[in-house]
Amino acid sequence: MAKLNVNGRVHDVQVDPETPLLWVIREQLGMTGTKYGCGIAQCGACTVHIDGAPVRACSMPVSAVTEAQKITTIEGLSPDSSHPLQQAWVALDVPQCGYCQSGMLMAASALLASNPKPSDAEIRETITNICRCGTYNRVIAGIKQAADANARRG
Amino acid sequence: MTHLAQPSRRGFLKASAALGAFTLAFHVPFPEEAAAQGAAQGATAPEVNAWVVIKPDETVVVRIARSEMGQGTLTGLAQLVAEELDCDWARVTTEYPTPTQNLVRNRVWGDMSTGGSRGIRESNDYVRRGGAAAKLMLVQAAAAGWGVPAAECTVDKGVITHARSSRSTSYGKVAEAAARVTPPVPASITLKDPKDWKIAGRPLPRLDTRDKVNGAQVYGADLKLPGMLNAAIRDCPVFGGKVASFNATAALAKPGVKKVVQVGDSAVAVVAETWWQAKTALEAVEITWDNGPNGRIQQADINATLAEGLTAREAFVGNKNGEALEALGKSTRKVEATYSFPFQNHATMEPMNATAIWTAEKCEVWCPTQNGEAALAAAAQASGLPARQCEIHKIHLGGGFGRRGWHDFVHQAVGIAKQMPGTPIKLLWSREEDMLHGRFHPITQCRLTAGLDAQGNLEALHIRISGQSIVAGIAPQMLQNGLDSRVFQGLAQGGNEFTFGYAVPHLLIDHAMRNPHVPPGFWRGVNLNQNAVYIECFIDEVARAAGKDPLEFRRALLRGAPKHLAVLNAVAEKGGWGTPAPAGHHRGLAAIMGYGSYVAACAEVSVTSAGEVKVHKITAATDPGHAVNPQQIAAQVEGSFVYGLGAAFYQECTVKDGRMEQENFDTYPALRMDEMPAVESIVMPSGGFWGGVGEPTIAVAAPAVLNAIFAATGKRVRQLPLKHADLKH
């Protein structure tokens, strides 16, 4: 039995402790916004936050997470798709197939939380998620638009 | 290629579902009375016609027959219908009719296959007529209610007005009556001139973005059904190999495991409560494979077979004028080069999957598919049930790129479900399974020989392609006396899809077909990708050998191909060709026609003395004839460079002991954000034809960059991917 704090709610899960956090989130908790892409921490489709830091959940055993750690998934990024990144994503039509975009948004939101005004170079260096449709340039534009919106809001 | 199905006298329906060259024919018992039924799922109001449902709350539901996999077709097709319908775009939503409904209704929605960049260009005419017919019926219903001539009524954003009597109503109010109006003959309808478009032709936001930013979009891998179990599968890694035996004792003892089953003659699947349990238990199944003779095949064997084809006496002729071999024999100045292009996996972000329920009476499948009708054929075949007792529920695709037009995963899911009647089974491939069991981009080599005259003009050209034919691997019945015409994409004589643009007095383009045991498939861009590398890099080589500027050399050869020339000129001008580049930057060009569109690129790269390549910027031009949504075309162009550059730099699948060596993104890297160039996209529709946009630009990515790399280093990369090239200079 593990206790997990996901999106502000504590869940009891009964699962093999070696099960990756990704599959606990998807299969035990039923939240499927976090995606499986590679299983070896290469593609980033499974990115969630643990205490605000981006983590590739496919390669983190659930036993490595404690109840005290706050996990945020795409479903918890905002209650109503109002996060500045989500707004920018809609305004710029960033997604194509969209499968990687949960992970993109979680990686991008972690970046903005630690670096409110990242340069192009910092974005390119930090966001290592794979998108096969090829949305990278709109992702960069979306992050910058969200950063600007945050700055205006103060 | 695609045949509209007609019910025969015996009450049987024969339908063909096609994806590119892939055609499946199957027979469906077809009760005559069923023809009258069949409103698509989800509609709560009667349809005006097959394309349009308008609800009392004024919501306009546009039916979309093609699949949405990120390429924006769903929005573009809705724009075309809405344009002719003159409805309020803000109220437009979409839904997919199912493949079975399409069969029952005599293929009223036409072809559902979504490949070959055909989604919009091949259905634009009939979907616009569908929208226009619905408008006429809605207006007729309103006019009849008022007792006025329909011709006196006008429509704006779904509001019908009769000015003379100062009356107006809305689509939602008359939709039910409109459903009873006799439909106009589609051919009698005059469509709008594209210059009058108000909804189509505009860079409108996509209709399917919102759920993709909050995790709400359900992909096949996310599907949940009551009582559903999860399956993981391992197919024999060696193509053509089989299961000799397996021992499931250890796997069955694992938590959550319900069953271990053989699927077909080559795969074993574990069914468990969760997918993670199934995947973990699958690793504990001891499988003995019978690899068969393919288990001894190595990549070097395949390469050698292709190399032999480069000089083989016999080859299929795809394009010919003059006497190229004779002219080359006499030529005093020849240029010759050999290129190669590897196997590649599509590597969609969402691995292959399908969910199936089987009973003796019915088989239902939920799956992301590029061709719902071919998925239905697969379900019917695997289930042993007539197609009308099967149903495919199309789910949004986490990437397609051609892979999801092939339905091996549907066969497998149904094959498992059939062994557990009544239980929904979700089969999800691991990334490793997805990499090992692709339908791979075909492998080819190419030897090009050019003859120059004394003035350095290209007098004769022989292009010998040696290698794999997709059609031979997928649908050999479609070969024409053994020839696969699709091998010559971009190099074809005439036609309106893949026309070779260069005027060469003596030309021979031929193909020595050499088919390895690796299953080929349509990989976004298909044969245009390597053909563009071959011709556009080689033309650059010939231009340099002739001492001419690569742009001027191409311009002279494109004198009879004004649309090829226009996109080339556009990228040369916007890309700064002939003007000084930033320090250390070098430029390269490429242009080609494919999928009915004309595309060109000017790449700007730098290469460090240690050989590290950086692509800084690409200027791209596309003439698709008509541009339905320019911002989505720009998105496709940008995405095409990601797909094409990832392939050019890194991607190859290599054979060892009959199977692929690469199993994940660590050994099969994709392009990432730090390598993404700036892209300036010029969308320049010249009108009068309809070209596709999802694929053609991929083809110019690699040659433009390779030509720029030559400009930077003096080194020609002729073997892809270029990770193998030593570019130190």
Interface residues (C-beta under 8 A of the other chain):
Chain A: D16 T19 P20 W23 R26 E27 Q28 G30 M31 T32 G33 T34 K35 Y36 G37 C38 G39 I40 Q42 C43 A45 T73 I74 E75 L77 S78 S81 L85 Q86 W89 V90 D93 V94 P95 Q96 C97 G98 Y99 C100 Q101 S102 L105 I123 R124 E125 I127 T128 N129 I130 C131 R132 C133 G134 T135 Y136 N137 R138 V139 I140
Chain B: M69 G70 Q71 G72 P205 R206 D208 T209 R210 D211 K212 V213 N214 G215 A216 Q217 V218 Y219 A221 D222 K224 N230 P255 T274 W275 W276 Q277 T280 A347 T348 M349 E350 P351 H396 L397 G398 G399 G400 F401 L428 S430 R431 Q631 Q632 A635 E638 G639 S640 F641 V642 Y643 G646 N664 F665 D666 A670 L671 R672 M673 D674 M676 A678 V679
